[in-house]
Amino acid sequence: MKYVIEHMETGFSEWTILEYSQIIRDLGKENLFLTSLPQGTTEADIPSRLVALGLQWTTQEVIDIVGGQEKAKEVCLLDPRATQDLVPADATEFEYFVFGGILGDHPPRDRTGELRKKYGFAGRRLGKLQMTTDTAIRTTQLIVANKTAFEDIKFIDYPELRFSTYEATEMPFRYVLDTNGKPIFPEGMLELIKNDSEQSIDDLL
Ligand code: SAM
């Protein structure tokens, strides 16, 4: 099974770099493709941390990577607006799992809809709440590779990150819990969120 992220943001924010880095570590570099980078992109445009982790990237679209329109039936788009939820048996149905490389927004703007309309791949949902891209990939992996039913995965919705008595941030997403009952974030993400929140508090002063 291969995982594809259609990159839909402009450039690479620090948040995106941390998410993509974690996804490469989770899946193994050979199982992930980052597609649809702007024409003319060169390796110099790819953040060095992603290059160092062995990111496979291309300016081609996902349809070219999977082998053209005749292979489209082997492709599943993970789509928050799909009518069917992903189940372990989908592992035999699909070879490629495609995700929007989209930063989460609240309320969600359905930018995944652009991929739905463009390619017409079969869609599967991962429950009714928005996940970050790395969480959506982690959940997909648990369902199709580990054969865990969605209902058996432990999640936390909208966790509050408390940095001090006065400082807390609510994350408007669903996250997978680790074995210690803590939400799984990409390495470095908590520090980034803390720094960003200090920044915005400073902006108000
Ligand atoms: N706000 C975005 C939108 O407007 O579509 C959602 C982006 S989400 C942060 C990034 C990607 O993760 C989505 O494009 C989708 O592939 C996947 N994803 C996130 N939550 C999902 C869910 N509940 N079901 C299926 N896929 C999901």
Boltz pocket constraint, residues with backbone or C-beta under 6 A from the ligand:
constraints:
  - pocket:
      binder: B
      contacts: [[A, 77], [A, 78], [A, 79], [A, 80], [A, 81], [A, 98], [A, 99], [A, 100], [A, 101], [A, 102], [A, 103], [A, 104], [A, 105], [A, 107], [A, 108], [A, 109], [A, 110], [A, 111], [A, 112], [A, 113], [A, 124], [A, 125], [A, 126], [A, 127], [A, 128], [A, 129], [A, 130], [A, 131], [A, 132], [A, 133], [A, 136]]
      max_distance: 6.0
